[in-house]
Amino acid sequence: MYVFPSSISNVKIMSENTLNYALRRLGYGKNEIVYHGFRAMASTLLHEKISEHGIHSDAIERQLAHAERSGVKAAYNHAEYLKERRILMQWWSDYLDELKESTSGL
């Protein structure tokens, strides 16, 4: 089960093209934002927060569903980092709420 399932099959994720199309329909051009830009922004902001919460970088990579590049590490490390990922996602949710509140009066 996925948060953003495919419209064709609930056992697959929504495609990158679907998300980019939604951004175009909202009026954003390709030169302004693409779906992967949100992932890059999240990665950057979450990595900056590691020191505040003692979060291991691998937890962020796992949350973003990035594959391990090191063959040995990929073969042996199957950690899910669920506790850290919950902390990360709560921070992310709070961060988005703060952004929303700070712009609601504009």
SULKA-V828606 format. One line per field, one symbol per residue. ss: DSSP state (a for helix, b for strand, c for the rest). burial: 1 if it has 16 or more other C-alpha atoms within 10 Angstrom, else 0. Layout:
ss = ???
burial = ???
//
This chain:
ss = ccccbcccccccbccaaaaaaaaaacccccccccaaaaaaaaaaaaaacaaaacccaaaaaaacccccccaaaaaacccccaaaaaaaaaaaaaaaaaaaaaaccc
burial = 0000000000000100000110100000000001100000001001100100001001110110000000000000000000011001000000000000000000
//
